Amino acid sequence: MQNTCGWIALAGESPLRDSLKGTQQADWLIIGAGITGLSAAHSLAEMHPQARIVIVDRQRAAQGASARNSGFVVGHEHPVTAELQGNEGFAGYQVDTSISRVASDEVRKRIARHGIECDFRESGYFFAVSDPRKLTDVEAKLQTLRAVGAAAQFLQGEQLFQKLGTRHYQAGIWCGNGNALLQPAKYVKGLLDALPQKVTLFENTEITGLERRSDGRIRANARNGRIEAPRVLVCLNAFIPRAGISDSGTFPMELSASLTRPLSDEEFEAIGAPQPWGVLSTRPLGATVRLTPDRRVMIRNTAEYRANDLSLAELAVRRQHHVLGLQRRFPMLGEQDIQYTWTGHLSASRSGQPYFAKVEEGVFAVAGCNGSGVARGTLWGRLLAELASGADSPILQSVIERAQPGWLPPKPFLDIGAMLRMRVEAARAKSEV
Ligand SMILES: Cc1cc2nc3c(=O)[nH]c(=O)nc-3n(C[C@H](O)[C@H](O)[C@H](O)COP(=O)(O)OP(=O)(O)OC[C@H]3O[C@@H](n4cnc5c(N)ncnc54)[C@H](O)[C@@H]3O)c2cc1C
């Protein structure tokens, strides 16, 4: 088996760009060409029309996590008990939601501005469970979601079956008004293809380190060249330590997903011909599942804290997990119906909040998407460009104030703690994978 992302395979290729050779001078350097870096590149190009902007990626641009994710545009997170209206965490939930709403709006604007075809559907999605005990405080959640501007509706049994075409889910909250779905590889490819001519992109160019020159400029070193710039934006998310930033308070996670072939007309009719949908679990390690507009089923039901990439043999084991998850929901589907299986890396933090900072003179960085970087990465790219340009706004201040990823213990305590926490979460999510 291969590690092939179905979204990327279906989105098609952009023309290959050169890799870096020799020395380049730039006014701005962006490291990492995912959603965040590309969004930053667009914003910088709009703000500084005369500037020389360079962006680099260690592999093909727009093919990292930004293309490999599940395509949920998060405007409203599922509120946990502490965040319910009347509880202590509600004020923070309100601020986070106001940021997420701006972020989801930013996605909509980028799609409209660049004419990106990415199956964008503003039809909301579900927080749904197989075990109804995993969906607690339903009334309070509906009230909380509505209080922050979401459309929210509780569904169970037959009503939910008619929406999803599977009886696996017993209860769920549909949540709209800001929540959307898209084909992630098409979205980020759209950001890439729309880059203005004046932005220079180097692909297959791995930055191995940053150093400060005696004239104050920053030199980013790669295997066959270097780029010198007075200002550098680090948009590496899970890979932020590669720029020498090791105290971001974020840690990497590796996730895996599979995408099936399209359902046949008979299969689709048999499940009631539902509209495309997306389901998020209410448990952090529960499955994320979608029925796509072209009638494929996507499942992402493994997530692990890992220092090393999964091998193909290890991925084959994760794929069996996907098969079990698929069969719980759609018993007619088996391993033979899976067309693509892949992995992707994201960056998490203890508090669920990002790292977003001026690291030192001329160096700005963001990480810690915590699984909602499609919308947030789009916003962060713009805001990081604004911060580095000396601009200010209430939303930038809001993001900076909330950017407290929390303390992480040093290794090996971090490794042990993270592993134990993941085990507990996996046990809690057992009915939902
Ligand atoms: C399986 C999966 C499902 C997810 N589902 C969702 C979802 O449904 N909704 C959501 O909002 N978020 C989701 N996420 C998270 C989302 O994908 C990320 O938040 C988002 O892609 C972050 O974008 P980014 O540009 O910051 O980082 P990335 O997309 O990771 O981009 C970083 C780039 O840096 C490059 N790079 C790494 N090292 C170097 C180096 N040394 N030199 C140069 N370049 C380098 C990488 O190649 C990569 O292209 C999911 C993630 C995964 C993995």
The ligand as a MOL file (V3000), in Angstrom:
LIG
                    3D

  0  0  0     0  0            999 V3000
M  V30 BEGIN CTAB
M  V30 COUNTS 53 58 0 0 0
M  V30 BEGIN ATOM
M  V30 1 C -5.5530 14.3410 8.9030 0
M  V30 2 C -5.7810 15.7600 9.3250 0
M  V30 3 C -7.0940 16.2270 9.4360 0
M  V30 4 C -7.3120 17.5610 9.7820 0
M  V30 5 N -8.5900 18.0360 9.7230 0
M  V30 6 C -8.8140 19.3780 9.8480 0
M  V30 7 C -10.0930 19.9250 9.5830 0
M  V30 8 O -11.0280 19.2330 9.2120 0
M  V30 9 N -10.2460 21.2630 9.7540 0
M  V30 10 C -9.2130 22.0770 10.1180 0
M  V30 11 O -9.4280 23.2830 10.2700 0
M  V30 12 N -7.9780 21.5860 10.3240 0
M  V30 13 C -7.7550 20.2620 10.1810 0
M  V30 14 N -6.4860 19.7710 10.3200 0
M  V30 15 C -5.3990 20.7200 10.6200 0
M  V30 16 C -5.0070 21.5240 9.3860 0
M  V30 17 O -4.6560 20.6780 8.3490 0
M  V30 18 C -3.8300 22.4090 9.7510 0
M  V30 19 O -4.2260 23.2080 10.8310 0
M  V30 20 C -3.4360 23.3460 8.6150 0
M  V30 21 O -3.1820 22.6410 7.4550 0
M  V30 22 C -2.2070 24.1310 9.0310 0
M  V30 23 O -1.7230 24.8120 7.9040 0
M  V30 24 P -0.2620 25.3870 7.9290 0
M  V30 25 O -0.0570 26.0900 6.6600 0
M  V30 26 O -0.0690 26.1670 9.1750 0
M  V30 27 O 0.6820 24.1190 8.0750 0
M  V30 28 P 1.0730 22.9840 7.0040 0
M  V30 29 O -0.0090 22.7370 6.0460 0
M  V30 30 O 1.5900 21.8480 7.8170 0
M  V30 31 O 2.2360 23.6790 6.2080 0
M  V30 32 C 3.5570 23.7160 6.6790 0
M  V30 33 C 4.4560 23.5270 5.4860 0
M  V30 34 O 5.8100 23.6490 5.9150 0
M  V30 35 C 6.5800 22.7910 5.1200 0
M  V30 36 N 7.8670 22.5500 5.7910 0
M  V30 37 C 8.1270 21.7240 6.8410 0
M  V30 38 N 9.4200 21.8070 7.2020 0
M  V30 39 C 9.9980 22.7090 6.3570 0
M  V30 40 C 11.3070 23.2280 6.2270 0
M  V30 41 N 12.3000 22.8360 7.0420 0
M  V30 42 N 11.5630 24.1190 5.2470 0
M  V30 43 C 10.5670 24.5380 4.4150 0
M  V30 44 N 9.2990 24.0890 4.5120 0
M  V30 45 C 9.0160 23.1860 5.4600 0
M  V30 46 C 5.7300 21.5590 4.9640 0
M  V30 47 O 6.1200 20.8020 3.8250 0
M  V30 48 C 4.3320 22.1630 4.8320 0
M  V30 49 O 3.9230 22.3090 3.4890 0
M  V30 50 C -6.2160 18.4310 10.0570 0
M  V30 51 C -4.9090 17.9490 9.9720 0
M  V30 52 C -4.6850 16.6350 9.6040 0
M  V30 53 C -3.2670 16.1630 9.4980 0
M  V30 END ATOM
M  V30 BEGIN BOND
M  V30 1 1 1 2
M  V30 2 1 2 3
M  V30 3 2 2 52
M  V30 4 2 3 4
M  V30 5 1 4 5
M  V30 6 1 4 50
M  V30 7 2 5 6
M  V30 8 1 6 7
M  V30 9 1 6 13
M  V30 10 2 7 8
M  V30 11 1 7 9
M  V30 12 1 9 10
M  V30 13 2 10 11
M  V30 14 1 10 12
M  V30 15 2 12 13
M  V30 16 1 13 14
M  V30 17 1 14 15
M  V30 18 1 14 50
M  V30 19 1 15 16
M  V30 20 1 16 17
M  V30 21 1 16 18
M  V30 22 1 18 19
M  V30 23 1 18 20
M  V30 24 1 20 21
M  V30 25 1 20 22
M  V30 26 1 22 23
M  V30 27 1 23 24
M  V30 28 2 24 25
M  V30 29 1 24 26
M  V30 30 1 24 27
M  V30 31 1 27 28
M  V30 32 2 28 29
M  V30 33 1 28 30
M  V30 34 1 28 31
M  V30 35 1 31 32
M  V30 36 1 32 33
M  V30 37 1 33 34
M  V30 38 1 33 48
M  V30 39 1 34 35
M  V30 40 1 35 36
M  V30 41 1 35 46
M  V30 42 1 36 37
M  V30 43 1 36 45
M  V30 44 2 37 38
M  V30 45 1 38 39
M  V30 46 1 39 40
M  V30 47 2 39 45
M  V30 48 1 40 41
M  V30 49 2 40 42
M  V30 50 1 42 43
M  V30 51 2 43 44
M  V30 52 1 44 45
M  V30 53 1 46 47
M  V30 54 1 46 48
M  V30 55 1 48 49
M  V30 56 2 50 51
M  V30 57 1 51 52
M  V30 58 1 52 53
M  V30 END BOND
M  V30 END CTAB
M  END
